[in-house]
């Protein structure tokens, strides 16, 4: 009888705890029992769920399927495992931060989420998110112990994967994003973006291999900063609506941009010591500056018709600067132009004739005088036209501008995006340039800001059928090749 009464008491107590579990408002979970009770009582929780407990090692949310507000787990000092096997929807922010011992995070059924934040989880080695994520606004994964990351999501507004120092493999299925930054992860990182077609801003640093086979359009700016890859190939990239920067990719020897046609901002290629041959076979127009500094031995842009800004080229190798002079003479270079290279001038010189031999006749002397006079006339004409065509360069040299770009600026804050120093020595060094910070030039088809106030909409892949998207890409390519400065962009 006493045992029966005690068992009856436990059952009544359990049902009472479930009955008193509220499924609306805001609730805080501090123990495993509270997590179990919430999962048993609420399939849908209309409000906010906070996980916060110092003495709990494992939290399982059981039958919980939907949280209409935020689901947060912060400063749970002893927590090692957090699972929510049936959780499908988080209407607000899923935020897991500052849990030093957390090693396993599992949301296998999660599909609908607004924001995902995984920050400062130094022991997190397992992150299970197997379903396709829909309607994601923001994904930020920073300072974890993950070695691989595979996210199945088609679109995301803002993507940040940063400071995960053992992360060596990232595969993201996104086809469009406003801002994407993959920086300061493992030194052997392989980054695969096989479906990315459209991005507003993109920054990549500390990457050993990069795959972007179908990227066709960067709406604002793109920066590749201090990477370790030997080859950078973006075979489908047609246009960049802002700035293109390649900075201190010291192993880069092969740059492949075979169909890049239009750049609406600056081109800054600096400190890529192994890159000797710069070939942009279909580049037509640069609306900003063209700033090249490295070890170039050849620069080829055979279809270039217009550079609106200044052109400054410096090479510590044997680049023949005269190969660029015709662009300046024909006024392709609209601004200041300067080219210097590490090569000794070797003008030809003629030896004077020996003192022996017969004297010249009067007719021979007359012929020589006539030839000298004619030669002086030709030389004078050549000097006149040379001075005329190089007048703007003389003004540029007189001003002595600071013509090569300064290194990317470091910022301590993160609100406007990461920034960058010169060499990847530690965490305080060079957070990669926020590509939006690169964009300082006017543009025919540039969006104004990341806040959505762009003047030309760029629809996602889901909004464009495959046939229409292919037609738009073909139309853009054709119009750019005709020199229309990208007047028509995707989706217009």
For each residue, the residues with C-beta under 8 A, 3 or more apart:
1: 4 5
2: 5 6
3: 6 7
4: 1 7 8
5: 1 2 8 9
6: 2 3 9 10
7: 3 4 10 11
8: 4 5 11 12
9: 5 6 12 13
10: 6 7 13 14
11: 7 8 14 15
12: 8 9 15 16
13: 9 10 16 17
14: 10 11 17 18
15: 11 12 18 19
16: 12 13 19 20
17: 13 14 20 21 37
18: 14 15 21 37 40 41
19: 15 16 41
20: 16 17
21: 17 18 37 38 40 41 42
22: 25 27
23: 41 42 44 45 46
24: 45 46 47
25: 22 46 47 48
26: 47 48 49 50 69
27: 22 38 45 47 48 49 50
28: 50 51 52
29: 34 35 38 49 50 51 52 53 59
30: 34 52 53 56
31: 34 35 53 55 56
32: 35 36 56 58 59 60
33: 36 37
34: 29 30 31 37 38
35: 29 31 32 38 39 51 59 60 61 62
36: 32 33 39 40 60 62
37: 17 18 21 33 34 40 41
38: 21 27 29 34 35 41 42 45 49 61 62 64
39: 35 36 42 60 61 62 63 64 86
40: 18 21 36 37 62 63
41: 18 19 21 23 37 38
42: 21 23 38 39 45 63 64
43: 63 64 65 66
44: 23 65 66 67 68
45: 23 24 27 38 42 49 64 66 67 68
46: 23 24 25 68 69
47: 24 25 26 27 67 68 69
48: 25 26 27 67 69 70 71 72 92
49: 26 27 29 38 45 67 69 70 71 72
50: 26 27 28 29 72 73
51: 28 29 35 59 71 72 73 74 76 79 82
52: 28 29 30 73 74 75 76
53: 29 30 31 56 59 76 78 79
54: 76 77 78
55: 31 78
56: 30 31 32 53 59 76 78 79
57: 78 79 80 81 101
58: 32 79 80 81 82
59: 29 32 35 51 53 56 73 76 79 81 82 83
60: 32 35 36 39 83 84 85
61: 35 38 39 64 83 84 85 86 87
62: 35 36 38 39 40 85 86
63: 39 40 42 43 86
64: 38 39 42 43 45 61 67 84 86 87
65: 43 44 86 87 88 89
66: 43 44 45 87 88 89 90 91
67: 44 45 47 48 49 64 70 71 87 89 90 91 92
68: 44 45 46 47 89 91 92
69: 26 46 47 48 49 91 92
70: 48 49 67 90 92 93 94 95
71: 48 49 51 67 87 90 92 93 94 95
72: 48 49 50 51 93 94 95 96 97
73: 50 51 52 59 76 79 82 95 96 97 99
74: 51 52 95 96 97 98 99
75: 52 97 98 99
76: 51 52 53 54 56 59 73 79 99 102
77: 54 99 100 101
78: 53 54 55 56 57 101
79: 51 53 56 57 58 59 73 76 82 99 101 102
80: 57 58 101 102 103 104
81: 57 58 59 102 103 104 106
82: 51 58 59 73 79 96 102 104 105 106
83: 59 60 61 104 105 106 107
84: 60 61 64 87 106 107 109 110
85: 60 61 62 106 108 109
86: 39 61 62 63 64 65 109
87: 61 64 65 66 67 71 84 90 107 109 110
88: 65 66 109 110 111 112
89: 65 66 67 68 110 111 112 113
90: 66 67 70 71 87 93 94 110 112 113 114
91: 66 67 68 69 112 114
92: 48 67 68 69 70 71 114 115
93: 70 71 72 90 114 115 116 117
94: 70 71 72 90 107 110 113 115 116 117
95: 70 71 72 73 74 115 116 117 119
96: 72 73 74 82 99 102 105 117 118 119 121
97: 72 73 74 75 117 118 119 120 121
98: 74 75 119 120 121
99: 73 74 75 76 77 79 96 102 120 121
100: 77 120 121 122 123
101: 57 77 78 79 80 123
102: 76 79 80 81 82 96 99 105 121 123 124
103: 80 81 123 124 125 126 145
104: 80 81 82 83 124 125 126
105: 82 83 96 102 118 121 124 126 127 128
106: 81 82 83 84 85 126 127 128
107: 83 84 87 94 110 128 129
108: 85 128 129 130 131
109: 84 85 86 87 88 131
110: 84 87 88 89 90 94 107 113 129 131 133
111: 88 89 131 132 133 134
112: 88 89 90 91 133 134 135
113: 89 90 94 110 116 133 135 136
114: 90 91 92 93 135 136 137 138
115: 92 93 94 95 137 138 139 140
116: 93 94 95 113 133 136 138 139 140 141
117: 93 94 95 96 97 138 140
118: 96 97 105 121 124 127 140 141 142 144
119: 95 96 97 98 140 141 142 143
120: 97 98 99 100 142 143
121: 96 97 98 99 100 102 105 118 124 143 144 145
122: 100 143 144 145
123: 100 101 102 103 145
124: 102 103 104 105 118 121 127 144 145 146
125: 103 104 145 146 147
126: 103 104 105 106
127: 105 106 118 124 144 146 149
128: 105 106 107 108
129: 107 108 110 133 151 152
130: 108 152
131: 108 109 110 111 152
132: 111 152 153 154
133: 110 111 112 113 116 129 136 151 152 153
134: 111 112 153 154
135: 112 113 114
136: 113 114 116 133 139 153 155 156 157
137: 114 115 156 157 158
138: 114 115 116 117 156 157 158 159
139: 115 116 136 151 153 156 158 159 160 161
140: 115 116 117 118 119 158 159 160
141: 116 118 119 144 146 149 160 161 162 164
142: 118 119 120 160 161 162 163 164
143: 119 120 121 122 162 163 164
144: 118 121 122 124 127 141 164 167
145: 103 121 122 123 124 125 164 166
146: 124 125 127 141 149 164 166 167
147: 125 166 167 168 169 186
148: 167 168 169 170
149: 127 141 146 161 164 167 169 170 171 172
150: 170 171 172
151: 129 133 139 171 172 173 174
152: 129 130 131 132 133 173
153: 132 133 134 136 139 156 172 173 174
154: 132 134 173 174 175 176 195 460 461 462
155: 136 174 175 176 177 460 461 462
156: 136 137 138 139 153 159 174 177 180
157: 136 137 138 177 178 179
158: 137 138 139 140 177 178 179 180 450
159: 138 139 140 156 172 174 177 179 180 181 182
160: 139 140 141 142 180 181
161: 139 141 142 149 164 167 170 181 182 183 185
162: 141 142 143 181 182 183 184 185 418 431
163: 142 143 183 184 185 427
164: 141 142 143 144 145 146 149 161 167 185 186
165: 184 185 186
166: 145 146 147 186
167: 144 146 147 148 149 161 164 170 185 186 189
168: 147 148 185 186 188 189 190
169: 147 148 149 189 190
170: 148 149 150 161 167 182 185 189 190 191 192
171: 149 150 151 192 194
172: 149 150 151 153 159 192 193 196
173: 151 152 153 154 194 195
174: 151 153 154 155 156 159 177 180 193 195 196
175: 154 155 195 196 197 198 460 461
176: 154 155 196 197 198 199 458 460 461
177: 155 156 157 158 159 174 180 196 198 199 200 202
178: 157 158 199 200 201 450
179: 157 158 159 199 200 201 202 417 434 435 436 450
180: 156 158 159 160 174 177 196 199 201 202 203
181: 159 160 161 162 202 203 204 417 418 432 434 435
182: 159 161 162 170 185 189 191 203 204 205 207
183: 161 162 163 203 204 205 206 225 418 431 432
184: 162 163 165 205 206 418 424 427 430 431 432
185: 161 162 163 164 165 167 168 170 182 189 206 207
186: 147 164 165 166 167 168 189 206
187: 206 208 228 424
188: 168 208
189: 167 168 169 170 182 185 186 206 207 208 209
190: 168 169 170 207 208 209 211
191: 170 182 204 207 209 210 211
192: 170 171 172 211
193: 172 174 196 210 211 212 215
194: 171 173 211 213 214
195: 154 173 174 175 214 461
196: 172 174 175 176 177 180 193 199 212 214 215
197: 175 176 214 215 216 217 461 469
198: 175 176 177 215 216 217 219 458 460 461 490
199: 176 177 178 179 180 196 202 215 217 218 219 222
200: 177 178 179 218 219 220 436 447 450 458
201: 178 179 180 218 219 220 221 222 242 417 434 435 436 439 450
202: 177 179 180 181 199 218 221 222 223 435
203: 180 181 182 183 222 223 225 417 418 432 433 434 435
204: 181 182 183 191 207 210 223 224 225 227 432
205: 182 183 184 224 225 226 227 420 424 430 432
206: 183 184 185 186 187 189 226 227 228 424 432
207: 182 185 189 190 191 204 210 227 228 229
208: 187 188 189 190 227 228 229
209: 189 190 191 229
210: 191 193 204 207 224 227 229 232
211: 190 191 192 193 194
212: 193 196 215 234
213: 194 235 236
214: 194 195 196 197 236
215: 193 196 197 198 199 212 218 234 236 237
216: 197 198 236 237 238 239 473 476 490
217: 197 198 199 237 238 239 241 458 476 489 490
218: 199 200 201 202 215 221 222 237 239 240 241 242 244
219: 198 199 200 201 241 242 446 447 454 458
220: 200 201 241 242 243 435 436 439 446 447
221: 201 202 218 240 241 242 243 244 245 265 435 436 438 439
222: 199 201 202 203 218 240 242 243 244 245 435 438
223: 202 203 204 243 244 245 246 247 420 432 433 435 438
224: 204 205 210 227 232 245 246 247 249
225: 183 203 204 205 245 247 248 249 408 420 430 432 433
226: 205 206 247 248 249 250 420 422 423 424 430 432
227: 204 205 206 207 208 210 224 232 249 251 252
228: 187 206 207 208 249 250 251
229: 207 208 209 210 232 249 251 252
230: 251 252 253 254 274
231: 252 253 254 255 256
232: 210 224 227 229 246 249 252 254 255 256
233: 254 256
234: 212 215 237 256 257 260
235: 213 256 258 259
236: 213 214 215 216 259
237: 215 216 217 218 234 240 257 259 260
238: 216 217 259 260 261 262 473 476 477 480
239: 216 217 218 260 261 262 263 264 476 480 486 489
240: 218 221 222 237 243 244 260 262 263 264 265
241: 217 218 219 220 221 264 265 443 445 446 447 486 489
242: 201 218 219 220 221 222 264 265 435 438 439 441 443 446
243: 220 221 222 223 240 263 265 266 267 268 288 435 438 439 440 441
244: 218 221 222 223 240 263 265 266 267 268
245: 221 222 223 224 225 266 268 269 270 433 438
246: 223 224 232 249 252 255 268 269 270 272
247: 223 224 225 226 268 270 271 272 407 408 420 433
248: 225 226 270 271 272 422 423
249: 224 225 226 227 228 229 232 246 252 271 272 275
250: 226 228 271 272 273 274
251: 227 228 229 230 274
252: 227 229 230 231 232 246 249 255 272 274 275
253: 230 231 274 275 276
254: 230 231 232 233 275
255: 231 232 246 252 272 275 278 279
256: 231 232 233 234 235
257: 234 237 260 280 283
258: 235 281 282
259: 235 236 237 238 282 477
260: 234 237 238 239 240 257 263 280 282 283
261: 238 239 282 283 284 285 477 480 481 486
262: 238 239 240 283 284 285 480 485 486
263: 239 240 243 244 260 266 267 283 285 286 287 288
264: 239 240 241 242 287 288 441 443 444 445 446 486
265: 221 240 241 242 243 244 287 288 438 439 440 441 443 446
266: 243 244 245 263 286 288 289 290 291 309 438 440 441
267: 243 244 263 286 288 289 290 291 292
268: 243 244 245 246 247 289 291 405
269: 245 246 272 275 278 291 292 293 294
270: 245 246 247 248 291 292 293 294 404 405
271: 247 248 249 250 293 294 422
272: 246 247 248 249 250 252 255 269 275 294 295
273: 250 294 295
274: 230 250 251 252 253 295
275: 249 252 253 254 255 269 272 278 294 295 296
276: 253 295 296 297 298 317
277: 296 297 298 300
278: 255 269 275 292 296 298 299 300
279: 255 298 300
280: 257 260 283 300 301 304
281: 258 300 301 302 303
282: 258 259 260 261 303 481
283: 257 260 261 262 263 280 286 301 303 304
284: 261 262 303 304 305 306 480 481 483
285: 261 262 263 304 305 306 307 308 483 485
286: 263 266 267 283 289 290 304 306 307 308 309
287: 263 264 265 308 309 441 442 443 444 485
288: 243 263 264 265 266 267 308 309 441
289: 266 267 268 286 307 309 310 311 312 335
290: 266 267 286 307 309 310 311 312 313 333
291: 266 267 268 269 270 310 311 312 403 404 405
292: 267 269 270 278 296 299 312 313 314 315
293: 269 270 271 312 313 314 315 404 405
294: 269 270 271 272 273 275 314 315 316
295: 272 273 274 275 276 315 316 317
296: 275 276 277 278 292 299 313 315 317 319 341
297: 276 277 315 317 318 319
298: 276 277 278 279 319 320 323
299: 278 292 296 313 319 323 324
300: 277 278 279 280 281
301: 280 281 283 304
302: 281
303: 281 282 283 284
304: 280 283 284 285 286 301 307 327 332
305: 284 285 332 483
306: 284 285 286 332 334 483
307: 285 286 289 290 304 311 327 332 333 334 335
308: 285 286 287 288 334 335
309: 266 286 287 288 289 290 334 335 441
310: 289 290 291 335 336 337 396 401 403
311: 289 290 291 307 324 327 328 333 335 336 337 338 339
312: 289 290 291 292 293 336 337 338 339 401 403 404
313: 290 292 293 296 299 319 321 324 338 339 340 341
314: 292 293 294 339 340 341 404
315: 292 293 294 295 296 297 318 319 340 341 342
316: 294 295 341 342
317: 276 295 296 297 341 342 343
318: 297 315 341 342 343
319: 296 297 298 299 313 315 323 339 341 343
320: 298 323 341 343
321: 313 324 325 339 340 341
322: 325
323: 298 299 319 320 326
324: 299 311 313 321 327 328 337 339
325: 321 322 328 329 339
326: 323 329 330
327: 304 307 311 324 330 332 333 337
328: 311 324 325 331 332 333 337 389 390 393
329: 325 326 389
330: 326 327
331: 328 334
332: 304 305 306 307 327 328
333: 290 307 311 327 328 337
334: 306 307 308 309 331
335: 289 307 308 309 310 311 392
336: 310 311 312 392 393 395 396 399 401 403
337: 310 311 312 324 327 328 333 392 393 396
338: 311 312 313 393 396 397 403
339: 311 312 313 314 319 321 324 325
340: 313 314 315 321
341: 296 313 314 315 316 317 318 319 320 321
342: 315 316 317 318
343: 317 318 319 320
344:
345:
346:
347:
348:
349:
350:
351:
352:
353: 357
354: 357
355:
356:
357: 353 354
358:
359:
360: 364 365 368
361: 364 365
362: 365 366
363: 366 367
364: 360 361 367 368
365: 360 361 362 368 369
366: 362 363 369 370
367: 363 364 370 371
368: 360 364 365 371 372
369: 365 366 372 373
370: 366 367 373 374
371: 367 368 374 375
372: 368 369 375 376
373: 369 370 376 377
374: 370 371 377 378
375: 371 372 378 379
376: 372 373 379 380
377: 373 374 380 381
378: 374 375 381 382
379: 375 376 382 383
380: 376 377 383 384
381: 377 378 384 385
382: 378 379 385 386
383: 379 380 386 387
384: 380 381 387 388
385: 381 382 388 389
386: 382 383 389 390
387: 383 384 390 391 394
388: 384 385 391
389: 328 329 385 386
390: 328 386 387 393 394
391: 387 388 394 395
392: 335 336 337 395 396
393: 328 336 337 338 390 396 397
394: 387 390 391 397 398
395: 336 391 392 398 399
396: 310 336 337 338 392 393 399 401
397: 338 393 394 400
398: 394 395
399: 336 395 396
400: 397
401: 310 312 336 396
402: 406
403: 291 310 312 336 338
404: 270 291 293 312 314
405: 268 270 291 293
406: 402 409
407: 247 420 421 422
408: 225 247 419 420 421 422 430 433
409: 406 419 420 437
410: 419 420 421 430 431
411: 414 416 418 419 431
412:
413: 416
414: 411 417 418
415:
416: 411 413 434 436 437
417: 179 181 201 203 414 434 435 436 437
418: 162 181 183 184 203 411 414 431 432 433 434
419: 408 409 410 411 430 431 432 433 434 437
420: 205 223 225 226 247 407 408 409 410 430 431 432 433
421: 407 408 410 429 430 431
422: 226 248 271 407 408 429 430
423: 226 248 429 430
424: 184 187 205 206 226 429 430
425: 429
426: 429
427: 163 184
428:
429: 421 422 423 424 425 426
430: 184 205 225 226 408 410 419 420 421 422 423 424
431: 162 183 184 410 411 418 419 420 421
432: 181 183 184 203 204 205 206 223 225 226 418 419 420
433: 203 223 225 245 247 408 418 419 420 437 438
434: 179 181 201 203 416 417 418 419 437 438
435: 179 181 201 202 203 220 221 222 223 242 243 417 438 439
436: 179 200 201 220 221 416 417 439 450
437: 409 416 417 419 433 434
438: 221 222 223 242 243 245 265 266 433 434 435
439: 201 220 221 242 243 265 435 436 446
440: 243 265 266
441: 242 243 264 265 266 287 288 309
442: 287 446
443: 241 242 264 265 287 446
444: 264 287 485 486 487
445: 241 264 455 456 486 487 489
446: 219 220 241 242 264 265 439 442 443 454
447: 200 219 220 241 453 454 455 456
448: 451 453 454 455
449: 452 453 454
450: 158 178 179 200 201 436
451: 448
452: 449
453: 447 448 449
454: 219 446 447 448 449 457 458
455: 445 447 448
456: 445 447 489 491 492
457: 454 491
458: 176 198 200 217 219 454 489 490 491
459: 463 464 490 491
460: 154 155 175 176 198 463 464
461: 154 155 175 176 195 197 198 464 469
462: 154 155
463: 459 460 491
464: 459 460 461 468 469 472 490 491
465: 468 469
466: 469 470
467: 470 471
468: 464 465 471 472
469: 197 461 464 465 466 472 473 490
470: 466 467 473 474
471: 467 468 474 475
472: 464 468 469 475 476 490 491
473: 216 238 469 470 476 477 490
474: 470 471 477 478
475: 471 472 478 479 488
476: 216 217 238 239 472 473 479 480 486 488 489 490
477: 238 259 261 473 474 480 481
478: 474 475 481 482
479: 475 476 482 484 486 487 488
480: 238 239 261 262 284 476 477 483 484 485 486
481: 261 282 284 477 478
482: 478 479
483: 284 285 305 306 480
484: 479 480 487 488
485: 262 285 287 444 480
486: 239 241 261 262 264 444 445 476 479 480 489
487: 444 445 479 484
488: 475 476 479 484 492
489: 217 239 241 445 456 458 476 486 492
490: 198 216 217 458 459 464 469 472 473 476
491: 456 457 458 459 463 464 472
492: 456 488 489
